[in-house]
């Protein structure tokens, strides 16, 4: 039997750096979202700077939200291809091992959810299992699935089915309406803040909200799956293995993504004011196809801006000065799992009402993002130092060992 304890294969450094760059956007947005942890309004506000706070909220909404996490998802799909391809080059069928790897990630993600309800590891694991059968699919099949998911194909089907069911209910006189039963009771994690109550809240309430966000009418999960498939396809065409030979191509892609983003942004201004919050509670309501089209255009717009960010980063990385600066992020990206989970756990303690949340949640957006930036910089320094004497980050090593069910070399 072949062993799997050889030295790590040569890595494509720009991918590690790009992954580290993506996590900068992730922690920025999560700090602005207070890691999805609710708190009661504070009696006193601290460290608030109105102009800077408004500017930071604008940056979060228009430059960060949904864009950096797209890059992270794309890189996951690309990593899937690299693992399968390099195993095949060694004469190893990695399919069963990858499936087991995703099951481990799913279990770990659901465990982390108890602390960090915004985690996406469990979602990624589920989609990782879905793309496994696509490894050898025809290129055009991959592109077709990518386009169908990105433009909201599942949402169109869901809206059509939802409206049809509403029509049937109305004809039978069973139309539903939301009942307002008065002021809701304050949940236990706020009325009686504790670690246990926060964990219970994450599983009882936040887990359902996550599933609705990913697979409901917002359909964030379908965009993620589309990006996984795109990453698989990009791996197939050996895009990152030929970066140095086709620099002009990379600049053209940057220009193409930029022009397409501007065009879609212009088209979005033609829509009337839309309220997509209805997607979260659609019971008994007619969902306009125009609203579905608007959400699909928003998803496309986010994807195109993610392309601008990624190709801009790659183009800058290909310059001598850019590589010297951005390569600092490579160790961070190599330890992406460890750093991502550490971000979430730190956010849990910072914003939970039983810990520091009652005060830190009242800080202004600018202050919160600066705190996130400090965490990010500390993680960069730690990652760089750690990888001088270790092959992997702690969680990467544990995941790899569990994948092969054999302790892997760590130091």
C-alpha positions as CSV (number, residue, x, y, z in Angstrom):
1,X,0.0,0.0,0.0
2,X,1.2,3.5,-0.8
3,X,2.0,5.8,2.1
4,X,0.9,9.4,2.3
5,X,3.6,10.9,4.4
6,X,5.8,12.4,1.8
7,X,6.8,16.0,1.7
8,X,4.1,18.4,0.5
9,X,4.0,18.8,-3.2
10,X,5.0,22.1,-4.7
11,X,2.3,24.8,-4.1
12,X,1.2,27.6,-6.4
13,X,2.0,30.5,-4.1
14,X,-0.3,33.0,-5.7
15,X,-3.3,30.7,-4.7
16,X,-2.2,30.8,-1.0
17,X,-1.8,34.5,-1.1
18,X,-5.2,35.0,-2.8
19,X,-6.8,32.8,-0.2
20,X,-5.2,34.9,2.5
21,X,-6.5,38.0,0.7
22,X,-10.0,36.5,0.6
23,X,-10.0,36.0,4.4
24,X,-9.2,39.7,4.9
25,X,-12.6,40.5,3.4
26,X,-14.2,37.7,5.4
27,X,-13.1,39.1,8.8
28,X,-13.9,42.6,7.7
29,X,-17.5,41.7,6.9
30,X,-17.9,39.5,9.9
31,X,-16.8,42.3,12.2
32,X,-19.3,44.6,10.6
33,X,-22.0,42.0,11.1
34,X,-20.9,41.4,14.7
35,X,-20.4,37.8,13.7
36,X,-24.1,37.4,13.5
37,X,-24.5,37.6,17.3
38,X,-27.4,39.7,18.6
39,X,-27.1,41.8,21.7
40,X,-29.4,44.1,23.6
41,X,-28.9,47.8,22.9
42,X,-26.1,49.2,25.0
43,X,-26.8,52.0,27.5
44,X,-23.7,53.8,26.3
45,X,-21.9,53.9,23.0
46,X,-18.1,53.8,22.8
47,X,-15.5,54.5,20.2
48,X,-17.9,55.8,17.6
49,X,-16.8,58.1,14.8
50,X,-19.9,59.0,12.7
51,X,-18.1,59.9,9.5
52,X,-15.7,57.0,9.6
53,X,-18.4,54.6,10.7
54,X,-20.6,55.5,7.8
55,X,-17.7,55.2,5.4
56,X,-16.9,51.8,6.7
57,X,-20.5,50.6,6.4
58,X,-20.5,51.8,2.8
59,X,-17.3,50.0,2.1
60,X,-18.7,46.8,3.7
61,X,-21.9,46.9,1.7
62,X,-20.5,47.9,-1.7
63,X,-16.9,46.6,-1.8
64,X,-16.7,43.6,0.6
65,X,-20.0,41.9,1.3
66,X,-20.4,38.7,-0.7
67,X,-17.3,39.5,-2.9
68,X,-14.4,38.1,-0.9
69,X,-16.3,35.0,0.2
70,X,-16.9,34.3,-3.5
71,X,-13.1,34.1,-4.0
72,X,-12.9,31.8,-1.0
73,X,-15.5,29.5,-2.5
74,X,-13.9,29.5,-5.9
75,X,-10.6,28.5,-4.4
76,X,-12.3,25.6,-2.6
77,X,-13.5,24.2,-6.0
78,X,-10.0,24.7,-7.5
79,X,-8.4,22.9,-4.5
80,X,-10.7,20.0,-5.1
81,X,-9.4,19.7,-8.7
82,X,-5.8,20.0,-7.6
83,X,-6.2,17.2,-5.0
84,X,-7.9,14.9,-7.4
85,X,-5.5,15.7,-10.3
86,X,-2.3,15.3,-8.3
87,X,-3.5,12.1,-6.8
88,X,-4.3,10.7,-10.2
89,X,-0.8,11.6,-11.4
90,X,0.5,9.4,-8.6
91,X,-1.9,6.6,-9.7
92,X,-4.2,7.1,-6.7
93,X,-8.0,7.3,-6.8
94,X,-8.7,10.0,-4.3
95,X,-12.5,10.0,-4.7
96,X,-13.4,7.9,-1.6
97,X,-10.7,9.7,0.5
98,X,-12.1,13.1,-0.6
99,X,-15.7,12.0,0.3
100,X,-14.4,11.0,3.8
101,X,-12.5,14.3,4.0
102,X,-15.8,16.2,3.3
103,X,-17.7,14.1,5.9
104,X,-15.1,15.1,8.5
105,X,-15.4,18.7,7.5
106,X,-19.2,18.5,7.7
107,X,-19.0,17.2,11.3
108,X,-16.4,19.7,12.3
109,X,-18.4,22.5,10.7
110,X,-21.5,21.6,12.6
111,X,-19.4,21.5,15.8
112,X,-18.0,24.9,15.1
113,X,-21.5,26.2,14.4
114,X,-22.2,26.0,18.2
115,X,-19.7,28.9,18.6
116,X,-19.8,30.5,15.3
117,X,-23.2,30.5,13.5
118,X,-21.8,32.2,10.4
119,X,-19.4,29.3,9.6
120,X,-19.5,28.0,6.1
121,X,-17.5,24.8,6.6
122,X,-20.5,22.6,6.9
123,X,-22.0,24.1,3.7
124,X,-18.7,23.7,1.8
125,X,-18.5,20.1,2.9
126,X,-22.0,19.4,1.6
127,X,-21.2,21.0,-1.7
128,X,-17.9,19.2,-1.8
129,X,-19.8,15.9,-1.8
130,X,-22.0,17.2,-4.6
131,X,-19.2,18.1,-7.0
132,X,-17.4,14.8,-6.5
133,X,-19.4,13.1,-9.2
134,X,-18.6,16.1,-11.5
135,X,-14.9,15.5,-11.5
136,X,-14.9,13.8,-14.9
137,X,-17.9,15.6,-16.3
138,X,-17.7,17.2,-19.8
139,X,-16.4,20.8,-19.8
140,X,-19.6,22.1,-21.3
141,X,-21.7,20.3,-18.7
142,X,-19.6,22.1,-16.0
143,X,-20.1,25.5,-17.7
144,X,-23.8,24.9,-18.2
145,X,-24.3,24.0,-14.5
146,X,-22.2,27.0,-13.5
147,X,-24.3,29.4,-15.6
148,X,-27.6,27.8,-14.4
149,X,-26.7,28.2,-10.8
150,X,-25.2,31.6,-11.0
151,X,-28.2,33.2,-12.8
152,X,-30.6,31.8,-10.2
153,X,-32.0,28.8,-12.0
154,X,-33.0,27.1,-8.7
155,X,-34.6,30.4,-7.5
156,X,-36.7,30.6,-10.7
157,X,-38.0,27.1,-10.0
158,X,-38.7,27.8,-6.4
159,X,-40.6,31.1,-7.1
160,X,-42.7,29.3,-9.7
161,X,-43.5,26.5,-7.4
162,X,-44.2,28.9,-4.5
163,X,-46.6,31.1,-6.5
164,X,-48.4,28.0,-7.9
165,X,-48.9,26.6,-4.4
166,X,-50.3,30.0,-3.2
167,X,-52.8,30.0,-6.1
168,X,-54.0,26.5,-5.1
169,X,-54.3,27.6,-1.5
170,X,-56.3,30.6,-2.5
171,X,-58.7,28.6,-4.6
172,X,-59.3,26.2,-1.8
173,X,-59.7,29.1,0.7
174,X,-56.6,28.1,2.6
175,X,-54.6,31.2,2.1
176,X,-52.2,31.7,5.0
177,X,-51.3,35.0,6.7
178,X,-48.8,35.8,9.4
179,X,-50.3,36.2,12.9
180,X,-48.9,38.9,15.1
181,X,-49.1,37.5,18.6
182,X,-47.7,40.6,20.3
183,X,-44.3,41.4,21.6
184,X,-42.1,38.3,21.3
185,X,-40.5,36.9,24.5
186,X,-36.9,37.8,24.9
187,X,-34.8,34.7,24.0
188,X,-32.8,33.1,26.8
189,X,-29.4,33.9,25.3
190,X,-30.2,37.6,25.9
191,X,-32.4,37.4,29.0
192,X,-30.0,35.0,30.7
193,X,-26.7,35.3,28.9
194,X,-24.4,32.2,29.2
195,X,-22.2,30.0,27.1
196,X,-24.8,27.2,27.1
197,X,-27.7,29.5,26.1
198,X,-25.6,31.0,23.3
199,X,-24.8,27.5,22.0
200,X,-28.5,26.5,22.2
201,X,-29.5,29.6,20.3
202,X,-27.0,28.8,17.5
203,X,-28.5,25.4,17.0
204,X,-32.2,26.1,17.6
205,X,-32.5,29.4,15.7
206,X,-29.4,30.2,13.7
207,X,-29.0,26.8,12.0
208,X,-32.4,27.1,10.4
209,X,-31.7,30.6,9.4
210,X,-28.5,29.5,7.7
211,X,-30.3,26.7,5.8
212,X,-32.9,29.2,4.7
213,X,-30.3,31.7,3.5
214,X,-28.3,29.1,1.6
215,X,-31.2,27.1,0.1
216,X,-34.2,29.3,0.3
217,X,-35.1,32.1,-2.1
218,X,-32.0,34.1,-1.5
219,X,-30.1,31.0,-2.7
220,X,-26.6,32.0,-1.5
221,X,-25.7,28.3,-1.5
222,X,-26.4,27.9,-5.2
223,X,-23.9,30.7,-6.0
224,X,-21.4,28.9,-3.8
225,X,-21.9,25.7,-5.7
226,X,-21.6,27.6,-9.0
227,X,-18.2,28.9,-7.8
228,X,-17.1,25.4,-6.8
229,X,-17.8,24.2,-10.3
230,X,-16.1,27.2,-11.8
231,X,-13.0,26.4,-9.7
232,X,-13.1,22.8,-11.0
233,X,-13.3,24.0,-14.6
234,X,-10.5,26.6,-14.1
235,X,-8.3,23.8,-12.7
236,X,-9.1,21.7,-15.7
237,X,-7.8,24.3,-18.2
238,X,-4.6,24.7,-16.1
239,X,-5.2,28.4,-15.8
240,X,-3.0,28.9,-12.7
241,X,-0.3,26.7,-14.0
242,X,0.2,29.0,-17.0
243,X,-0.1,32.4,-15.3
244,X,3.5,33.4,-16.1
245,X,3.2,32.6,-19.8
246,X,-0.1,34.5,-20.4
247,X,0.2,37.8,-18.5
248,X,-1.6,39.6,-21.3
249,X,-4.6,37.2,-21.0
250,X,-4.8,38.1,-17.3
251,X,-4.9,41.8,-18.0
252,X,-7.6,41.2,-20.6
253,X,-9.6,39.2,-18.1
254,X,-9.3,42.0,-15.5
255,X,-10.6,44.5,-18.1
256,X,-13.4,42.1,-19.1
257,X,-14.6,41.6,-15.6
258,X,-14.4,45.4,-14.9
259,X,-16.5,46.3,-18.0
260,X,-19.0,43.6,-17.3
261,X,-19.3,44.7,-13.7
262,X,-20.0,48.3,-14.8
263,X,-22.6,47.2,-17.3
264,X,-24.5,45.0,-14.8
265,X,-24.3,47.8,-12.2
266,X,-25.8,50.2,-14.8
267,X,-28.6,47.7,-15.5
268,X,-29.4,47.4,-11.8
269,X,-30.1,51.1,-11.6
270,X,-33.0,50.6,-14.0
271,X,-34.9,48.4,-11.6
272,X,-37.4,50.0,-9.3
273,X,-36.7,49.9,-5.5
274,X,-36.8,46.2,-4.5
275,X,-37.2,44.7,-1.0
276,X,-35.6,41.2,-1.0
277,X,-36.3,40.7,2.7
278,X,-39.6,39.2,1.6
279,X,-37.6,36.2,0.5
280,X,-36.9,35.4,4.1
281,X,-40.6,35.2,5.1
282,X,-42.5,34.5,1.9
283,X,-45.4,32.6,3.4
284,X,-48.7,33.5,1.8
285,X,-47.1,36.2,-0.4
286,X,-46.8,36.4,-4.2
287,X,-43.2,36.6,-5.3
288,X,-42.7,38.8,-8.3
289,X,-40.5,37.3,-11.1
290,X,-39.0,40.8,-11.4
291,X,-37.8,40.4,-7.8
292,X,-36.2,37.1,-8.7
293,X,-34.5,38.7,-11.7
294,X,-33.2,41.5,-9.5
295,X,-31.6,39.1,-7.0
296,X,-30.1,37.1,-9.9
297,X,-28.6,40.3,-11.3
298,X,-27.2,41.2,-7.8
299,X,-25.6,37.7,-7.6
300,X,-24.1,38.2,-11.1
301,X,-22.8,41.7,-10.0
302,X,-21.1,40.3,-6.9
303,X,-19.5,37.5,-9.0
304,X,-18.1,40.0,-11.5
305,X,-16.7,42.3,-8.8
306,X,-15.1,39.2,-7.2
307,X,-13.5,38.6,-10.6
308,X,-12.2,42.1,-10.6
309,X,-10.7,41.7,-7.2
310,X,-9.2,38.3,-8.0
311,X,-7.7,39.2,-11.4
312,X,-6.5,42.6,-10.0
313,X,-4.7,40.7,-7.2
314,X,-3.2,38.2,-9.6
315,X,-2.1,40.9,-12.0
316,X,-0.4,42.9,-9.1
317,X,1.1,39.7,-7.8
318,X,2.8,39.1,-11.2
319,X,4.8,42.3,-10.8
320,X,8.1,42.2,-8.9
321,X,7.0,44.8,-6.2
322,X,3.6,43.3,-6.0
323,X,4.9,39.8,-5.4
324,X,7.2,40.9,-2.6
325,X,4.3,42.6,-0.8
326,X,1.5,40.2,-1.4
327,X,3.6,37.0,-0.8
328,X,3.3,38.0,2.9
329,X,-0.2,36.6,2.7
330,X,0.9,33.1,1.4
331,X,1.6,31.6,4.9
332,X,-1.8,33.0,6.0
333,X,-3.5,31.3,3.1
334,X,-1.7,28.0,3.7
335,X,-3.2,28.0,7.2
336,X,-6.6,29.2,5.9
337,X,-8.7,26.6,7.9
338,X,-6.9,27.3,11.2
339,X,-7.1,31.1,10.7
340,X,-10.7,31.0,9.6
341,X,-11.9,29.0,12.6
342,X,-9.8,31.1,14.9
343,X,-11.5,34.3,13.5
344,X,-14.9,32.8,14.3
345,X,-14.1,31.6,17.8
346,X,-12.5,35.0,18.6
347,X,-15.6,36.7,17.2
348,X,-17.8,34.5,19.4
349,X,-16.1,35.7,22.5
350,X,-15.9,39.3,21.4
351,X,-19.6,39.7,20.6
352,X,-21.4,37.1,22.8
353,X,-23.6,38.9,25.4
354,X,-22.3,36.7,28.2
355,X,-18.7,37.7,27.4
356,X,-17.6,41.1,25.9
357,X,-20.6,41.6,23.5
358,X,-22.5,44.0,25.7
359,X,-19.7,46.6,25.2
360,X,-17.9,45.7,22.0
361,X,-21.2,45.4,20.1
362,X,-21.8,49.1,20.8
363,X,-18.5,50.2,19.2
364,X,-18.6,52.0,15.9
365,X,-18.1,50.1,12.6
366,X,-14.7,51.7,12.1
367,X,-13.4,50.6,15.5
368,X,-14.8,47.1,15.0
369,X,-13.1,46.7,11.6
370,X,-9.8,48.0,13.1
371,X,-10.1,45.4,15.7
372,X,-10.5,42.8,13.0
373,X,-7.5,44.1,11.2
374,X,-5.4,43.8,14.3
375,X,-6.5,40.1,14.6
376,X,-5.7,39.6,10.9
377,X,-2.2,41.1,11.2
378,X,-1.5,39.0,14.3
379,X,-2.6,35.9,12.4
380,X,-0.3,36.8,9.5
381,X,2.7,37.1,11.8
382,X,1.8,33.9,13.6
383,X,1.3,31.9,10.4
384,X,4.6,33.0,9.0
385,X,6.4,32.1,12.2
386,X,4.6,28.8,12.6
387,X,5.3,27.5,9.1
388,X,9.0,28.1,9.6
389,X,9.1,25.0,11.8
390,X,5.8,23.2,10.9
391,X,4.5,21.8,7.6
392,X,0.8,22.7,8.2
393,X,-1.4,24.7,10.5
394,X,-2.8,22.9,13.4
395,X,-6.2,22.2,12.0
396,X,-4.8,21.5,8.5
397,X,-2.6,18.8,10.1
398,X,-5.4,17.3,12.1
399,X,-7.7,17.3,9.1
400,X,-5.1,15.6,6.9
401,X,-4.3,13.0,9.6
402,X,-8.0,12.2,10.0
403,X,-8.4,12.0,6.2
404,X,-5.7,9.3,6.0
405,X,-6.5,7.9,9.4
406,X,-2.8,8.0,10.2
407,X,-0.7,10.6,11.9
408,X,1.0,12.9,9.4
409,X,4.4,14.6,9.9
410,X,3.7,17.9,11.6
411,X,7.1,19.5,12.4
